[in-house]
């Protein structure tokens, strides 16, 4: 979504800044060994550096999935002037995983999750999620191997226990949030919780047929269609809506001399 959104923002006179997470592209480090709170610290450092530039006015934050949680925290604690959350959630990570587990049996999963379900000898995702959560909590160190897969264990442990509502309750800047009605990784109903928790001006939208991959899919909500969805562009209506939100939500402020 980054490229199309940057272009849409530029057309509205809003500059954007994007960066690769640790260990991706030319950025040093190892993303698998990096915890959620380290990702958040990186985002906060980027926001502070932008805010110090004399040619920069008000700075907002846009985040997707885990990034949506970090964007909210920047609005709560780091001075972001506006926040847009895309496919974020309000439950803890463990609650979100168990919510996902209650949706359907293993045939609706992506292939890695179907393989794990097969290895565990369980047909339903609820059984898979319970076993997987216990195994993640028992890991040690930053990186671990589960069922033959190398996983970011530190980040996963932090995800399971993190409660987004604590940060959302401190956001007093404009915060629009959007989740697809066919998102199977975060609950679209979390938007209602978000609207009740955020003390500042919050606007929530469920977009029909939009999935967690930010593509429209008229078929049943399922991870099994992700391969086909990746071949399509990010929904242009979403891009336009998000860019319009941030352009309108940023307060007018002249750059410092």
C-alpha positions in Angstrom: 0.0 0.0 0.0 3.0 2.3 0.6 3.6 3.5 -2.9 0.0 4.2 -4.0 -0.7 5.9 -0.7 2.4 8.1 -0.9 1.3 9.2 -4.4 -2.2 9.9 -3.2 -0.9 12.0 -0.3 1.5 13.9 -2.5 -1.4 14.8 -4.8 -3.0 16.4 -1.7 0.1 18.3 -0.7 1.2 15.9 2.1 4.7 14.5 2.1 5.2 11.0 3.4 8.1 9.1 5.0 8.4 5.3 4.8 11.2 3.1 6.0 12.1 -0.6 6.0 11.9 -2.5 9.3 15.2 -3.8 10.8 16.9 -6.3 8.5 14.8 -5.5 5.4 16.4 -3.8 2.4 19.4 -1.7 3.4 18.3 -1.4 7.0 20.7 -3.2 9.4 19.5 -5.7 12.0 17.3 -8.8 12.0 13.5 -8.4 11.9 13.0 -11.8 13.3 15.0 -11.0 16.4 13.2 -7.6 16.9 10.4 -7.3 19.4 7.2 -5.3 19.0 8.4 -2.6 21.4 11.6 -2.2 19.4 9.6 -1.6 16.3 7.6 1.0 18.2 10.8 2.7 19.4 12.0 2.9 15.8 8.7 4.5 14.7 8.9 7.0 17.6 12.5 7.9 16.6 11.4 8.5 13.0 8.6 10.7 14.1 10.8 12.8 16.4 13.4 13.3 13.7 10.8 14.4 11.2 9.3 16.8 13.8 12.7 18.5 14.3 13.1 19.4 10.6 12.3 23.1 10.2 10.6 22.5 6.8 8.2 20.0 8.3 4.8 21.0 9.7 2.5 18.8 11.7 3.4 15.1 11.5 0.8 12.3 11.5 1.1 8.5 11.6 -0.5 5.9 9.4 -0.2 2.2 10.3 -1.4 -1.1 9.0 -1.9 -4.3 11.0 0.8 -4.3 13.8 1.8 -0.9 12.5 -1.7 0.4 13.3 -1.1 -0.3 16.9 2.2 1.6 16.8 0.5 4.5 15.0 -2.0 4.8 17.9 0.8 4.7 20.4 2.5 7.6 18.6 -0.7 9.6 18.8 -1.0 8.7 22.5 2.5 9.3 23.7 4.8 10.8 21.0 3.0 13.8 19.7 1.6 12.5 16.3 -0.9 15.2 15.3 -3.3 12.6 13.6 -3.4 8.9 13.4 -4.9 6.5 10.8 -5.3 2.8 11.8 -5.7 0.3 9.0 -6.7 -3.3 10.0 -5.8 -2.7 13.7 -7.3 -4.4 16.7 -8.3 -3.7 20.3 -8.1 -7.1 21.8 -4.8 -8.6 23.1 -2.9 -10.6 20.7 -3.9 -13.8 22.4 -7.6 -12.8 22.3 -7.2 -12.0 18.6 -5.7 -15.3 17.9 -8.4 -17.2 19.8 -11.1 -15.1 18.0 -9.5 -16.1 14.7 -9.5 -19.7 15.9 -13.3 -19.7 16.4 -14.0 -18.7 12.8 -13.7 -21.9 10.9 -12.0 -25.3 10.5 -8.5 -25.7 9.0 -9.6 -25.7 5.3 -10.0 -21.9 5.4 -6.4 -21.3 6.5 -3.2 -20.3 4.6 -1.0 -23.3 3.8 1.5 -22.8 6.7 -1.4 -22.8 9.2 -2.9 -25.8 7.5 0.4 -27.7 7.8 0.7 -26.8 11.5 -2.9 -28.1 12.0 -1.9 -31.3 10.3 1.2 -31.7 12.4 -0.8 -31.2 15.6 -3.4 -33.7 14.5 -6.2 -31.2 15.1 -9.0 -30.3 12.6 -10.3 -27.2 14.2 -8.4 -23.9 14.6 -9.4 -23.6 18.2 -7.3 -26.6 19.1 -4.4 -25.4 16.9 -4.5 -21.9 18.5 -4.5 -23.2 22.1 -1.5 -25.5 21.4 0.3 -22.8 19.4 -0.1 -20.2 22.0 1.3 -22.4 24.7 4.3 -23.3 22.6 5.0 -19.6 21.8 4.8 -18.6 25.5 7.3 -21.4 26.4 9.9 -20.2 23.9 13.1 -18.5 25.1 15.2 -15.9 23.3 14.4 -13.6 20.4 14.1 -16.3 17.7 12.9 -19.9 18.0 11.9 -22.8 15.8 8.3 -24.1 16.0 7.1 -27.1 13.9 10.1 -26.7 11.6 9.5 -22.9 11.0 11.9 -20.2 12.3 9.7 -17.7 14.1 10.2 -14.2 15.7 9.6 -15.6 19.2 10.2 -12.4 21.1 7.8 -10.4 18.9 5.2 -13.2 19.1 5.4 -13.4 22.9 5.0 -9.6 23.2 2.1 -9.7 20.7 0.2 -12.2 22.8 0.2 -10.0 25.9 0.0 -6.5 24.5 -3.3 -4.8 25.2 -3.9 -2.0 22.6 -6.8 -0.5 24.6 -4.3 1.0 27.1 -2.7 3.2 24.4 -6.0 3.9 22.6 -7.4 5.3 25.8 -4.7 8.0 25.7 -5.3 9.1 22.1 -6.8 12.6 21.9 -5.9 13.5 18.3 -8.1 12.7 15.3 -8.1 8.9 14.8 -10.0 7.4 11.8 -9.8 3.6 11.6 -10.8 1.2 8.9 -11.1 -2.6 8.8 -12.4 -4.8 6.0 -15.6 -6.5 6.6 -13.9 -9.7 5.4 -10.8 -9.4 7.5 -10.1 -12.8 9.2 -7.0 -11.8 11.1 -8.5 -9.0 13.2 -12.1 -8.7 14.2 -14.1 -6.0 12.3 -16.1 -5.6 15.5 -13.1 -4.2 17.2 -13.9 -0.9 15.5 -16.9 -0.5 17.8 -14.6 -1.0 20.8 -12.1 1.4 19.4 -14.7 4.1 19.0 -15.8 3.7 22.6 -12.3 3.7 24.1 -10.6 6.6 22.3 -11.3 9.9 24.1 -10.4 12.0 21.1 -12.3 12.4 17.8 -12.5 8.9 16.3 -14.2 7.7 13.1 -14.5 4.1 12.2 -15.4 2.4 8.9 -16.0 -1.2 7.8 -15.4 -1.5 4.1 -17.5 -4.2 2.4 -15.6 -7.1 0.8 -12.2 -5.7 2.0 -9.8 -8.4 3.4 -6.8 -8.1 5.7 -4.7 -7.8 2.5 -6.6 -4.6 1.6 -8.0 -6.1 -1.5 -11.7 -6.6 -2.3 -12.8 -10.2 -2.5 -16.5 -11.0 -3.2 -16.1 -14.6 -2.1 -16.2 -16.1 1.4 -13.7 -14.6 3.9 -10.7 -16.9 3.9 -6.9 -16.9 4.1 -6.9 -19.6 1.4 -7.5 -16.9 -1.3 -4.5 -14.8 -0.3 -2.4 -15.9 -3.2 -5.0 -14.7 -5.7 -5.5 -11.5 -3.8 -1.8 -10.6 -3.9 -2.1 -10.5 -7.7 -4.5 -7.6 -7.5 -3.7 -4.0 -6.5 -4.6 -2.6 -3.1 -8.1 -1.2 -3.2 -8.0 2.3 -4.7 -11.0 3.4 -2.8 -9.2 2.6 0.5 -6.1 4.5 -0.7 -8.2 7.6 -1.5 -10.1 7.5 1.7 -7.0 7.2 3.9 -5.1 9.9 2.1 -8.2 12.2 2.4 -8.4 11.4 6.1 -4.8 12.3 6.9 -4.8 15.4 4.7 -7.9 16.7 6.5 -6.8 15.5 10.0 -3.4 17.2 10.1 -3.7 20.6 11.7 -2.6 23.5 9.5 0.8 24.7 10.7 3.4 26.6 8.8 6.9 25.1 8.8 9.3 26.7 11.3 11.7 29.4 9.9 
